[in-house]
Amino acid sequence: MVSPDGALAGTRDNGEKLADLLSPRSLVSSETVYRGRIWDVVSDTFILTDGAVADGAEPDVGKPLTRDYITHPGAVAVLVMNAAGQVLMISQYRHPVGMTLWEIPAGLLDVDGEDPVATAARELAEEADLMASQWLVLADVFNSPGSSSEAIRIYLARGLSEVPTNQRHTRTEEEAEIAFAWVELEEAVAAVLDGSLHNPSAVVGILAAAAARADGFASLRPAGVPWPAHPGQRG
């Protein structure tokens, strides 16, 4: 509902920081209904104790709700920028959508205890034969929060050098077809806005880099900043 001054009813108070909040609910039951090679499907039943009110109606706080979703270890992605300000795009076939997509280097957080920035550096070396000396956080996102617990941290990597030839990773399967392109950031932004790019990490990383460039990336967070929104890092 919109108030006379144009504000939505139930919105944050004036001056309150615009931020997502942890919101624990009472869990009635949890069952793994499918186990996969990388992720599982869980069925949770919970009580929505502070459900939203629509059109002045009272929320039904006592009724259990059941939701099935993918439990995911999370991932990292890397927006790579060279000294000329160009960004690295890689093309890779993605079978679920039947398309070859222009993406940025990325990988799963599938090594227990590994720091996310170390995972990002490893993926950058494996997928692009590159190392970076400068790392900042561009954005933290949930890939599909209505159906998956996957959290992705997107880094900006600069200060590039090549991995020595004798230390390079042998890319196999879909990664064996990876192709590379250095593009101007403005071209990448235009490709996002005209619907030519679809990979979520690439879309978010490109737009975040374009916004952050306005102050020379000074507003970005350091690479080692905590990541409490990641479901697996909430203590």
DOBALO-820453 format. One record per atom (N, C-alpha, C): x, y, z; residue number from 0; residue in three letters. Coordinates in steps of 0.1 Angstrom, whole numbers, plus 5000, padded with zeros to 4 digits. Each point is the difference from the previous one (the first is absolute). Layout:
! residues N
{{X Y Z} NUM Ala}
...
//
This chain:
! residues 235
{{5008 4988 5000} 0 Met}
{{4992 5012 5000} 0 Met}
{{5009 5012 5000} 0 Met}
{{4996 5011 4992} 1 Val}
{{5008 5012 4999} 1 Val}
{{4993 5011 5008} 1 Val}
{{5008 5006 5009} 2 Ser}
{{4995 5011 5008} 2 Ser}
{{4999 5013 4991} 2 Ser}
{{4993 5011 5006} 3 Pro}
{{4999 5012 4992} 3 Pro}
{{5013 5006 4995} 3 Pro}
{{5011 4998 5008} 4 Asp}
{{5012 5006 4996} 4 Asp}
{{5008 4992 4990} 4 Asp}
{{4994 4989 4996} 5 Gly}
{{5006 4991 4990} 5 Gly}
{{5008 4989 5005} 5 Gly}
{{5001 4999 5013} 6 Ala}
{{5008 4989 5006} 6 Ala}
{{4992 4987 5001} 6 Ala}
{{5006 4989 4999} 7 Leu}
{{4993 4987 5002} 7 Leu}
{{4999 4997 5015} 7 Leu}
{{4988 4996 5004} 8 Ala}
{{4997 4997 5014} 8 Ala}
{{5009 4988 5004} 8 Ala}
{{5006 5001 5012} 9 Gly}
{{5008 4989 5005} 9 Gly}
{{5015 5002 4996} 9 Gly}
{{5004 5010 4993} 10 Thr}
{{5013 5002 4996} 10 Thr}
{{5009 5004 5012} 10 Thr}
{{5013 5001 4998} 11 Arg}
{{5009 5003 5010} 11 Arg}
{{4998 5015 5005} 11 Arg}
{{5005 5002 5012} 12 Asp}
{{4999 5014 5005} 12 Asp}
{{5010 5009 4993} 12 Asp}
{{4997 5013 4999} 13 Asn}
{{5009 5009 4994} 13 Asn}
{{5014 5000 5007} 13 Asn}
{{5010 4999 4992} 14 Gly}
{{5014 5000 5005} 14 Gly}
{{5005 4987 5003} 14 Gly}
{{4992 4989 5000} 15 Glu}
{{5004 4987 5003} 15 Glu}
{{5008 4995 4987} 15 Glu}
{{5011 4993 5003} 16 Lys}
{{5008 4995 4989} 16 Lys}
{{4993 4990 4992} 16 Lys}
{{5001 5001 4987} 17 Leu}
{{4994 4990 4991} 17 Leu}
{{5008 4987 5000} 17 Leu}
{{4995 4990 5006} 18 Ala}
{{5008 4988 5002} 18 Ala}
{{4991 4988 5003} 18 Ala}
{{5004 4989 4994} 19 Asp}
{{4993 4987 5003} 19 Asp}
{{5003 4996 5014} 19 Asp}
{{4991 4993 5007} 20 Leu}
{{5002 4996 5014} 20 Leu}
{{4998 4986 5002} 20 Leu}
{{5008 4994 5009} 21 Leu}
{{4998 4986 5004} 21 Leu}
{{4986 4999 5007} 21 Leu}
{{4992 4990 4997} 22 Ser}
{{4987 4999 5005} 22 Ser}
{{4997 4985 5003} 22 Ser}
{{5005 4995 5011} 23 Pro}
{{4998 4986 5004} 23 Pro}
{{4985 4997 5003} 23 Pro}
{{4995 4989 4996} 24 Arg}
{{4986 4995 5002} 24 Arg}
{{5001 4987 5007} 24 Arg}
{{4989 4996 5006} 25 Ser}
{{4999 4988 5008} 25 Ser}
{{4998 4988 4990} 25 Ser}
{{5010 4991 5000} 26 Leu}
{{5001 4989 4991} 26 Leu}
{{4993 4988 5007} 26 Leu}
{{4990 4995 4993} 27 Val}
{{4992 4988 5005} 27 Val}
{{5007 4987 4996} 27 Val}
{{5004 4999 4988} 28 Ser}
{{5007 4988 4995} 28 Ser}
{{5008 5003 4988} 28 Ser}
{{5010 4992 4997} 29 Ser}
{{5009 5002 4989} 29 Ser}
{{5004 4986 4995} 29 Ser}
{{4998 4998 4987} 30 Glu}
{{5003 4986 4994} 30 Glu}
{{5007 5002 4986} 30 Glu}
{{5011 4993 4998} 31 Thr}
{{5007 5000 4987} 31 Thr}
{{4992 4990 4991} 31 Thr}
{{4994 5005 4990} 32 Val}
{{4992 4991 4991} 32 Val}
{{5007 4996 4988} 32 Val}
{{5012 5006 4997} 33 Tyr}
{{5008 4996 4989} 33 Tyr}
{{5014 5003 5002} 33 Tyr}
{{5009 4991 4998} 34 Arg}
{{5015 5002 5001} 34 Arg}
{{5006 5000 4987} 34 Arg}
{{5007 5011 4996} 35 Gly}
{{5007 5000 4987} 35 Gly}
{{5015 5000 5002} 35 Gly}
{{5007 5001 4989} 36 Arg}
{{5014 5000 5000} 36 Arg}
{{5006 5013 5006} 36 Arg}
{{4993 5011 4997} 37 Ile}
{{5005 5013 5005} 37 Ile}
{{4991 5006 5010} 37 Ile}
{{4986 5000 4998} 38 Trp}
{{4991 5006 5009} 38 Trp}
{{4988 4990 5003} 38 Trp}
{{4993 5002 5011} 39 Asp}
{{4989 4992 5004} 39 Asp}
{{4987 5008 4999} 39 Asp}
{{4989 4993 5001} 40 Val}
{{4987 5007 5001} 40 Val}
{{4994 4997 5014} 40 Val}
{{4997 5011 5007} 41 Val}
{{4995 4998 5014} 41 Val}
{{4985 5005 5000} 41 Val}
{{4992 4994 5009} 42 Ser}
{{4987 5004 5002} 42 Ser}
{{4999 5004 5015} 42 Ser}
{{4997 5013 5002} 43 Asp}
{{4999 5006 5013} 43 Asp}
{{4986 5004 5003} 43 Asp}
{{4995 4997 5012} 44 Thr}
{{4987 5005 5005} 44 Thr}
{{5003 5010 5011} 44 Thr}
{{4995 5012 5000} 45 Phe}
{{5003 5010 5010} 45 Phe}
{{4988 5009 5003} 45 Phe}
{{5000 5007 5010} 46 Ile}
{{4990 5009 5004} 46 Ile}
{{5004 5015 4996} 46 Ile}
{{4991 5006 4993} 47 Leu}
{{5003 5014 4996} 47 Leu}
{{4995 5009 5011} 47 Leu}
{{5008 5002 5010} 48 Thr}
{{4995 5007 5012} 48 Thr}
{{4998 5015 4998} 48 Thr}
{{5006 5006 4990} 49 Asp}
{{4998 5014 4998} 49 Asp}
{{4996 5003 4985} 49 Asp}
{{4991 4992 4995} 50 Gly}
{{4996 5001 4986} 50 Gly}
{{4995 5014 4996} 50 Gly}
{{5002 5003 4988} 51 Ala}
{{4996 5013 4995} 51 Ala}
{{4985 5002 5000} 51 Ala}
{{4996 5012 5002} 52 Val}
{{4985 5004 5000} 52 Val}
{{4997 5006 4987} 52 Val}
{{4989 4995 4994} 53 Ala}
{{4996 5005 4987} 53 Ala}
{{4986 5007 5001} 53 Ala}
{{4999 5012 4996} 54 Asp}
{{4988 5008 5000} 54 Asp}
{{4993 5000 5014} 54 Asp}
{{5008 5001 5011} 55 Gly}
{{4995 5001 5013} 55 Gly}
{{4996 4987 5007} 55 Gly}
{{5001 4989 4993} 56 Ala}
{{4996 4987 5005} 56 Ala}
{{5010 4995 5011} 56 Ala}
{{4996 4993 5009} 57 Glu}
{{5009 4994 5010} 57 Glu}
{{5007 4988 4994} 57 Glu}
{{5013 4999 5003} 58 Pro}
{{5008 4988 4995} 58 Pro}
{{4996 4987 5007} 58 Pro}
{{5000 4989 4992} 59 Asp}
{{4997 4987 5006} 59 Asp}
{{5013 4995 5005} 59 Asp}
{{5003 5003 5013} 60 Val}
{{5014 4997 5005} 60 Val}
{{5001 4985 5005} 60 Val}
{{4989 4993 5002} 61 Gly}
{{5001 4987 5005} 61 Gly}
{{5000 4989 4990} 61 Gly}
{{4997 5002 4988} 62 Lys}
{{4999 4990 4990} 62 Lys}
{{5014 4996 4995} 62 Lys}
{{5004 4987 5001} 63 Pro}
{{5013 4996 4995} 63 Pro}
{{5001 5001 4984} 63 Pro}
{{5011 5004 4995} 64 Leu}
{{5002 5001 4986} 64 Leu}
{{5011 4990 4996} 64 Leu}
{{4999 4994 4989} 65 Thr}
{{5011 4991 4995} 65 Thr}
{{5006 5005 4987} 65 Thr}
{{5013 5001 4999} 66 Arg}
{{5007 5004 4988} 66 Arg}
{{5011 4991 4997} 66 Arg}
{{5001 4996 4988} 67 Asp}
{{5011 4992 4995} 67 Asp}
{{5010 5009 4993} 67 Asp}
{{5013 4998 5002} 68 Tyr}
{{5010 5008 4994} 68 Tyr}
{{5013 4993 4999} 68 Tyr}
{{5009 5005 4992} 69 Ile}
{{5013 4994 4998} 69 Ile}
{{5010 5005 5010} 69 Ile}
{{5007 4991 5007} 70 Thr}
{{5010 5005 5009} 70 Thr}
{{5013 4999 4992} 70 Thr}
{{5008 5011 5001} 71 His}
{{5011 5003 4991} 71 His}
{{5012 5004 5008} 71 His}
{{5012 4996 4996} 72 Pro}
{{5012 5004 5008} 72 Pro}
{{5004 5015 4998} 72 Pro}
{{4994 5006 4990} 73 Gly}
{{5004 5014 4996} 73 Gly}
{{5011 5000 4990} 73 Gly}
{{5003 5012 4995} 74 Ala}
{{5009 5002 4989} 74 Ala}
{{5007 5013 5001} 74 Ala}
{{5010 5002 4992} 75 Val}
{{5007 5013 4998} 75 Val}
{{5001 5002 4985} 75 Val}
{{5001 5013 4997} 76 Ala}
{{5002 5004 4986} 76 Ala}
{{5010 5012 5000} 76 Ala}
{{5006 5002 4988} 77 Val}
{{5011 5010 4999} 77 Val}
{{4998 5008 4988} 77 Val}
{{4998 5013 5002} 78 Leu}
{{5000 5010 4989} 78 Leu}
{{5015 5005 4999} 78 Leu}
{{5006 4995 4989} 79 Val}
{{5014 5003 4998} 79 Val}
{{5002 5012 4991} 79 Val}
{{5008 5009 5005} 80 Met}
{{5002 5013 4993} 80 Met}
{{5015 5002 4998} 80 Met}
{{5004 5003 4987} 81 Asn}
{{5014 5002 4997} 81 Asn}
{{5004 5015 5002} 81 Asn}
{{5012 5003 4998} 82 Ala}
{{5005 5014 5002} 82 Ala}
{{4993 5010 4991} 82 Ala}
{{4995 4995 4988} 83 Ala}
{{4993 5009 4991} 83 Ala}
{{4985 5002 5004} 83 Ala}
{{4996 4994 5010} 84 Gly}
{{4986 5001 5004} 84 Gly}
{{4991 4990 4993} 84 Gly}
{{5005 4991 4992} 85 Gln}
{{4992 4990 4994} 85 Gln}
{{4997 4988 5009} 85 Gln}
{{4988 4994 4998} 86 Val}
{{4997 4988 5009} 86 Val}
{{5000 4987 4991} 86 Val}
{{5004 4990 5007} 87 Leu}
{{5001 4987 4994} 87 Leu}
{{4987 4992 5000} 87 Leu}
{{4995 4996 4988} 88 Met}
{{4988 4992 4999} 88 Met}
{{5005 4986 4995} 88 Met}
{{4993 4990 5005} 89 Ile}
{{5003 4986 4995} 89 Ile}
{{4987 4994 4995} 89 Ile}
{{5000 4993 4989} 90 Ser}
{{4988 4993 4995} 90 Ser}
{{5001 4985 5004} 90 Ser}
{{4988 4995 5005} 91 Gln}
{{4999 4986 5004} 91 Gln}
{{4986 4995 4997} 91 Gln}
{{4999 4988 4996} 92 Tyr}
{{4987 4993 4997} 92 Tyr}
{{4994 4997 5014} 92 Tyr}
{{4987 5003 5001} 93 Arg}
{{4992 4997 5012} 93 Arg}
{{4988 4991 4996} 93 Arg}
{{5001 4987 5003} 94 His}
{{4990 4991 4995} 94 His}
{{4985 5003 5005} 94 His}
{{4998 5003 5013} 95 Pro}
{{4986 5002 5004} 95 Pro}
{{4992 5011 4991} 95 Pro}
{{5007 5010 4995} 96 Val}
{{4994 5010 4992} 96 Val}
{{5003 4998 4985} 96 Val}
{{5008 4990 4997} 97 Gly}
{{5003 4997 4986} 97 Gly}
{{5007 5012 4992} 97 Gly}
{{5009 5007 5007} 98 Met}
{{5006 5012 4994} 98 Met}
{{5015 5001 5004} 98 Met}
{{5007 5006 4991} 99 Thr}
{{5014 5004 5004} 99 Thr}
{{4999 5014 5005} 99 Thr}
{{5004 5002 5012} 100 Leu}
{{4999 5013 5007} 100 Leu}
{{5013 5007 5001} 100 Leu}
{{5000 5013 4999} 101 Trp}
{{5012 5008 5004} 101 Trp}
{{4998 5003 5015} 101 Trp}
{{5011 4996 5007} 102 Glu}
{{5000 5000 5015} 102 Glu}
{{5012 5007 5005} 102 Glu}
{{5002 4999 5013} 103 Ile}
{{5013 5004 5006} 103 Ile}
{{5005 4987 5008} 103 Ile}
{{5013 4999 5003} 104 Pro}
{{5004 4988 5007} 104 Pro}
{{4993 4998 5013} 104 Pro}
{{4997 4988 5003} 105 Ala}
{{4992 4997 5012} 105 Ala}
{{5002 4985 5004} 105 Ala}
{{4996 4997 5012} 106 Gly}
{{5001 4986 5005} 106 Gly}
{{4994 4998 5013} 106 Gly}
{{4997 4988 5004} 107 Leu}
{{4994 4996 5012} 107 Leu}
{{5009 5002 5012} 107 Leu}
{{4994 5003 5012} 108 Leu}
{{5007 4999 5012} 108 Leu}
{{4999 4986 5006} 108 Leu}
{{5007 4991 4993} 109 Asp}
{{4999 4986 5003} 109 Asp}
{{5012 4994 5007} 109 Asp}
{{5009 5008 5006} 110 Val}
{{5011 4996 5008} 110 Val}
{{4998 5004 5014} 110 Val}
{{4998 4991 5009} 111 Asp}
{{4997 5004 5014} 111 Asp}
{{5011 5008 5006} 111 Asp}
{{4995 5012 5006} 112 Gly}
{{5010 5008 5007} 112 Gly}
{{5008 5010 4991} 112 Gly}
{{4998 4999 4987} 113 Glu}
{{5008 5009 4991} 113 Glu}
{{4994 5014 5000} 113 Glu}
{{5008 5010 5002} 114 Asp}
{{4996 5014 4999} 114 Asp}
{{4994 5003 4986} 114 Asp}
{{4989 5007 5000} 115 Pro}
{{4993 5002 4987} 115 Pro}
{{5010 5007 4990} 115 Pro}
{{5008 5010 5004} 116 Val}
{{5009 5006 4991} 116 Val}
{{5011 4991 4995} 116 Val}
{{5004 4990 5008} 117 Ala}
{{5009 4990 4995} 117 Ala}
{{4993 4991 4989} 117 Ala}
{{4987 4997 5002} 118 Thr}
{{4993 4993 4990} 118 Thr}
{{4999 5008 4987} 118 Thr}
{{4997 5013 5001} 119 Ala}
{{5000 5008 4989} 119 Ala}
{{5013 5001 4992} 119 Ala}
{{5011 5000 5008} 120 Ala}
{{5013 5001 4993} 120 Ala}
{{5003 4987 4993} 120 Ala}
{{4996 4989 5006} 121 Arg}
{{5002 4986 4994} 121 Arg}
{{4992 4999 4987} 121 Arg}
{{4987 5005 5001} 122 Glu}
{{4992 4999 4988} 122 Glu}
{{5005 5009 4989} 122 Glu}
{{5005 5011 5003} 123 Leu}
{{5006 5009 4990} 123 Leu}
{{5012 4994 4993} 123 Leu}
{{5008 4993 5008} 124 Ala}
{{5012 4993 4994} 124 Ala}
{{4996 4989 4992} 124 Ala}
{{4990 4992 5004} 125 Glu}
{{4996 4988 4993} 125 Glu}
{{4992 5004 4987} 125 Glu}
{{4992 5010 5001} 126 Glu}
{{4991 5003 4988} 126 Glu}
{{5006 5010 4990} 126 Glu}
{{5009 5008 5005} 127 Ala}
{{5006 5011 4992} 127 Ala}
{{5015 5001 5000} 127 Ala}
{{5007 4991 5007} 128 Asp}
{{5014 5000 5000} 128 Asp}
{{5006 5013 5005} 128 Asp}
{{4993 5007 5010} 129 Leu}
{{5004 5013 5004} 129 Leu}
{{5001 5000 5016} 129 Leu}
{{5008 5009 5005} 130 Met}
{{5001 5003 5014} 130 Met}
{{4998 5015 5002} 130 Met}
{{4995 5004 5012} 131 Ala}
{{4998 5014 5002} 131 Ala}
{{5005 5004 5014} 131 Ala}
{{5006 5012 5001} 132 Ser}
{{5006 5004 5012} 132 Ser}
{{4990 5010 5008} 132 Ser}
{{4990 5004 4993} 133 Gln}
{{4990 5010 5007} 133 Gln}
{{4986 4994 4999} 133 Gln}
{{4994 4998 5012} 134 Trp}
{{4987 4994 5001} 134 Trp}
{{4991 5009 5009} 134 Trp}
{{4988 5002 4995} 135 Leu}
{{4989 5007 5007} 135 Leu}
{{4987 4993 4998} 135 Leu}
{{4991 5002 5009} 136 Val}
{{4986 4994 4999} 136 Val}
{{4991 5010 4992} 136 Val}
{{4995 4995 4989} 137 Leu}
{{4990 5008 4992} 137 Leu}
{{4986 4999 5005} 137 Leu}
{{4996 4987 5003} 138 Ala}
{{4986 4998 5004} 138 Ala}
{{4998 4987 5006} 138 Ala}
{{4990 4998 5009} 139 Asp}
{{4996 4987 5006} 139 Asp}
{{4986 4999 4995} 139 Asp}
{{4996 4988 4994} 140 Val}
{{4987 4998 4995} 140 Val}
{{4995 4986 5003} 140 Val}
{{4987 4998 5001} 141 Phe}
{{4994 4987 5000} 141 Phe}
{{4995 4998 4985} 141 Phe}
{{5004 4988 4995} 142 Asn}
{{4997 4998 4986} 142 Asn}
{{4985 4998 4997} 142 Asn}
{{4993 4993 5009} 143 Ser}
{{4986 4998 4998} 143 Ser}
{{4994 4997 5014} 143 Ser}
{{4998 5010 5008} 144 Pro}
{{4997 4998 5014} 144 Pro}
{{4986 4994 5003} 144 Pro}
{{4991 5000 4989} 145 Gly}
{{4988 4993 5002} 145 Gly}
{{5001 4985 4999} 145 Gly}
{{5011 4995 4995} 146 Ser}
{{5001 4985 4997} 146 Ser}
{{5013 4994 5004} 146 Ser}
{{5010 5008 5004} 147 Ser}
{{5013 4995 5003} 147 Ser}
{{5007 5009 5011} 147 Ser}
{{5009 4993 5007} 148 Ser}
{{5007 5007 5010} 148 Ser}
{{5014 5005 4995} 148 Ser}
{{5002 4999 4987} 149 Glu}
{{5012 5004 4994} 149 Glu}
{{5003 5015 5002} 149 Glu}
{{5012 5003 5006} 150 Ala}
{{5005 5013 5002} 150 Ala}
{{5013 5002 4991} 150 Ala}
{{5001 5011 4994} 151 Ile}
{{5011 5002 4991} 151 Ile}
{{5007 5013 5004} 151 Ile}
{{5013 5000 5002} 152 Arg}
{{5008 5012 5002} 152 Arg}
{{5008 5003 4987} 152 Arg}
{{4998 5012 4995} 153 Ile}
{{5007 5004 4988} 153 Ile}
{{5011 5010 5003} 153 Ile}
{{5012 4997 4995} 154 Tyr}
{{5012 5008 5003} 154 Tyr}
{{5004 5008 4988} 154 Tyr}
{{5007 5011 5002} 155 Leu}
{{5007 5007 4990} 155 Leu}
{{5015 4996 5001} 155 Leu}
{{5006 4995 4990} 156 Ala}
{{5014 4996 5000} 156 Ala}
{{5008 5009 4990} 156 Ala}
{{5010 5006 5005} 157 Arg}
{{5009 5008 4991} 157 Arg}
{{5015 4997 5004} 157 Arg}
{{5009 5006 4993} 158 Gly}
{{5014 4997 5003} 158 Gly}
{{5003 4987 4994} 158 Gly}
{{4998 4998 4987} 159 Leu}
{{5001 4986 4995} 159 Leu}
{{5013 4996 4995} 159 Leu}
{{5002 4986 5001} 160 Ser}
{{5012 4994 4994} 160 Ser}
{{4996 4986 4996} 160 Ser}
{{5008 4994 4991} 161 Glu}
{{4996 4987 4995} 161 Glu}
{{5006 4989 5008} 161 Glu}
{{4992 4989 5001} 162 Val}
{{5005 4988 5007} 162 Val}
{{5010 4994 4991} 162 Val}
{{5012 4996 5006} 163 Pro}
{{5010 4994 4992} 163 Pro}
{{4995 4988 4992} 163 Pro}
{{5005 4998 4988} 164 Thr}
{{4995 4990 4991} 164 Thr}
{{5000 4986 5006} 164 Thr}
{{5010 4996 5007} 165 Asn}
{{5002 4987 5006} 165 Asn}
{{4991 4998 5013} 165 Asn}
{{4993 5011 5004} 166 Gln}
{{4991 4999 5012} 166 Gln}
{{4986 5001 4996} 166 Gln}
{{4996 5000 4988} 167 Arg}
{{4987 5003 4996} 167 Arg}
{{4991 4988 5001} 167 Arg}
{{4987 5002 5003} 168 His}
{{4990 4990 5002} 168 His}
{{4996 4994 4986} 168 His}
{{4998 4987 4999} 169 Thr}
{{4994 4994 4988} 169 Thr}
{{4985 5001 5001} 169 Thr}
{{4994 5008 4991} 170 Arg}
{{4986 5001 5000} 170 Arg}
{{4993 4988 4992} 170 Arg}
{{4990 4994 5006} 171 Thr}
{{4993 4989 4995} 171 Thr}
{{4985 5002 4999} 171 Thr}
{{4993 4991 4993} 172 Glu}
{{4986 5000 4999} 172 Glu}
{{4995 5014 4994} 172 Glu}
{{4990 5006 5006} 173 Glu}
{{4995 5013 4995} 173 Glu}
{{5011 5011 5000} 173 Glu}
{{5009 4999 5010} 174 Glu}
{{5010 5010 5001} 174 Glu}
{{5010 5000 4989} 174 Glu}
{{5001 4988 4993} 175 Ala}
{{5010 4999 4989} 175 Ala}
{{4996 5009 4988} 175 Ala}
{{4987 5004 5000} 176 Glu}
{{4996 5008 4989} 176 Glu}
{{5000 5015 5003} 176 Glu}
{{5005 5004 5012} 177 Ile}
{{5000 5014 5004} 177 Ile}
{{5008 5008 4990} 177 Ile}
{{4994 5011 4996} 178 Ala}
{{5007 5010 4991} 178 Ala}
{{5000 5013 5008} 178 Ala}
{{5009 5009 4997} 179 Phe}
{{5003 5013 5007} 179 Phe}
{{4998 5012 4992} 179 Phe}
{{4996 5011 5006} 180 Ala}
{{4999 5013 4993} 180 Ala}
{{5002 5011 5010} 180 Ala}
{{5009 5009 4997} 181 Trp}
{{5001 5013 5008} 181 Trp}
{{4991 5010 4994} 181 Trp}
{{4991 5006 5008} 182 Val}
{{4991 5010 4994} 182 Val}
{{5000 5012 5009} 182 Val}
{{4997 5011 4994} 183 Glu}
{{4998 5013 5007} 183 Glu}
{{4989 4998 5010} 183 Glu}
{{5001 5006 5012} 184 Leu}
{{4989 4999 5010} 184 Leu}
{{4987 5006 4994} 184 Leu}
{{5001 5011 4993} 185 Glu}
{{4988 5006 4994} 185 Glu}
{{4993 4990 4990} 185 Glu}
{{5008 4992 4993} 186 Glu}
{{4994 4991 4991} 186 Glu}
{{4993 4989 5007} 186 Glu}
{{5006 4995 5012} 187 Ala}
{{4994 4990 5008} 187 Ala}
{{4987 5005 5006} 187 Ala}
{{5000 5013 5005} 188 Val}
{{4988 5005 5005} 188 Val}
{{4989 5001 4990} 188 Val}
{{5003 5004 4988} 189 Ala}
{{4990 5001 4989} 189 Ala}
{{4994 4986 4997} 189 Ala}
{{5009 4990 5001} 190 Ala}
{{4995 4986 4997} 190 Ala}
{{4991 4995 5010} 190 Ala}
{{5002 5005 5013} 191 Val}
{{4991 4996 5011} 191 Val}
{{4986 5007 4997} 191 Val}
{{5001 5013 4997} 192 Leu}
{{4987 5008 4999} 192 Leu}
{{4992 4997 4988} 192 Leu}
{{5007 4995 4989} 193 Asp}
{{4992 4996 4988} 193 Asp}
{{4996 4985 5000} 193 Asp}
{{5002 4993 5011} 194 Gly}
{{4995 4986 5002} 194 Gly}
{{5009 4990 4994} 194 Gly}
{{5013 5004 4996} 195 Ser}
{{5009 4990 4994} 195 Ser}
{{5007 4991 5009} 195 Ser}
{{5001 5004 5013} 196 Leu}
{{5007 4992 5010} 196 Leu}
{{4990 4996 5011} 196 Leu}
{{5002 4987 5004} 197 His}
{{4990 4995 5009} 197 His}
{{5005 4994 5013} 197 His}
{{5013 4997 5001} 198 Asn}
{{5006 4994 5012} 198 Asn}
{{4999 5009 5011} 198 Asn}
{{4994 4996 5012} 199 Pro}
{{4997 5010 5010} 199 Pro}
{{5013 5006 5006} 199 Pro}
{{5010 4992 5002} 200 Ser}
{{5013 5005 5006} 200 Ser}
{{5006 5011 4991} 200 Ser}
{{5000 4997 4987} 201 Ala}
{{5005 5009 4990} 201 Ala}
{{4992 5013 5000} 201 Ala}
{{4987 4999 5000} 202 Val}
{{4991 5012 4999} 202 Val}
{{5002 5008 5013} 202 Val}
{{5000 4994 5011} 203 Val}
{{5002 5008 5013} 203 Val}
{{5014 5006 5000} 203 Val}
{{5010 4992 4997} 204 Gly}
{{5014 5004 5001} 204 Gly}
{{5003 5012 4990} 204 Gly}
{{4995 4999 4988} 205 Ile}
{{5002 5011 4990} 205 Ile}
{{4993 5013 5005} 205 Ile}
{{4988 4999 5004} 206 Leu}
{{4993 5012 5004} 206 Leu}
{{5006 5006 5013} 206 Leu}
{{5004 4991 5009} 207 Ala}
{{5006 5005 5013} 207 Ala}
{{5013 5007 4997} 207 Ala}
{{5008 4994 4991} 208 Ala}
{{5013 5006 4996} 208 Ala}
{{4998 5013 4994} 208 Ala}
{{4990 5001 4991} 209 Ala}
{{4997 5013 4994} 209 Ala}
{{4996 5011 5010} 209 Ala}
{{4992 4996 5010} 210 Ala}
{{4996 5010 5010} 210 Ala}
{{5012 5003 5009} 210 Ala}
{{5008 4990 5004} 211 Ala}
{{5011 5002 5009} 211 Ala}
{{5012 5008 4994} 211 Ala}
{{5001 5000 4987} 212 Arg}
{{5010 5007 4993} 212 Arg}
{{4999 5015 5002} 212 Arg}
{{4988 5005 5003} 213 Ala}
{{4998 5015 5001} 213 Ala}
{{5009 5006 5011} 213 Ala}
{{5003 4992 5011} 214 Asp}
{{5009 5006 5010} 214 Asp}
{{5013 4992 5000} 214 Asp}
{{5004 4995 4989} 215 Gly}
{{5013 4993 4999} 215 Gly}
{{5000 4987 5008} 215 Gly}
{{4988 4994 5003} 216 Phe}
{{4999 4988 5007} 216 Phe}
{{5002 5002 5015} 216 Phe}
{{5001 5012 5005} 217 Ala}
{{5003 5003 5014} 217 Ala}
{{4989 4995 5010} 217 Ala}
{{4988 4999 4995} 218 Ser}
{{4989 4996 5008} 218 Ser}
{{4999 4985 5002} 218 Ser}
{{5007 4992 4993} 219 Leu}
{{4999 4986 5001} 219 Leu}
{{5006 4994 5012} 219 Leu}
{{4995 4989 5005} 220 Arg}
{{5005 4994 5012} 220 Arg}
{{5013 4992 4998} 220 Arg}
{{5008 4998 5010} 221 Pro}
{{5012 4992 4998} 221 Pro}
{{4996 4985 4998} 221 Pro}
{{5010 4993 4994} 222 Ala}
{{4997 4986 4996} 222 Ala}
{{4996 4991 5012} 222 Ala}
{{5006 5003 5012} 223 Gly}
{{4998 4991 5011} 223 Gly}
{{4989 5003 5009} 223 Gly}
{{4991 5009 4996} 224 Val}
{{4989 5005 5008} 224 Val}
{{4991 4988 5003} 224 Val}
{{4995 4999 5013} 225 Pro}
{{4991 4988 5003} 225 Pro}
{{4988 5000 4991} 225 Pro}
{{4994 4988 4999} 226 Trp}
{{4989 4997 4991} 226 Trp}
{{4988 4994 5008} 226 Trp}
{{4994 5006 5009} 227 Pro}
{{4990 4994 5009} 227 Pro}
{{4987 4996 4993} 227 Pro}
{{4998 5006 4988} 228 Ala}
{{4987 4996 4993} 228 Ala}
{{5001 4986 4994} 228 Ala}
{{5012 4995 4998} 229 His}
{{5002 4986 4995} 229 His}
{{4994 4991 5010} 229 His}
{{4990 4991 4996} 230 Pro}
{{4994 4991 5010} 230 Pro}
{{5010 4991 5007} 230 Pro}
{{5011 4997 4994} 231 Gly}
{{5010 4991 5006} 231 Gly}
{{5010 5008 5009} 231 Gly}
{{4999 5013 5001} 232 Gln}
{{5009 5008 5008} 232 Gln}
{{4993 5008 5011} 232 Gln}
{{4990 4994 5005} 233 Arg}
{{4992 5008 5010} 233 Arg}
{{5002 4995 5015} 233 Arg}
{{5012 4993 5002} 234 Gly}
{{5003 4996 5013} 234 Gly}
{{4991 4989 5006} 234 Gly}
//
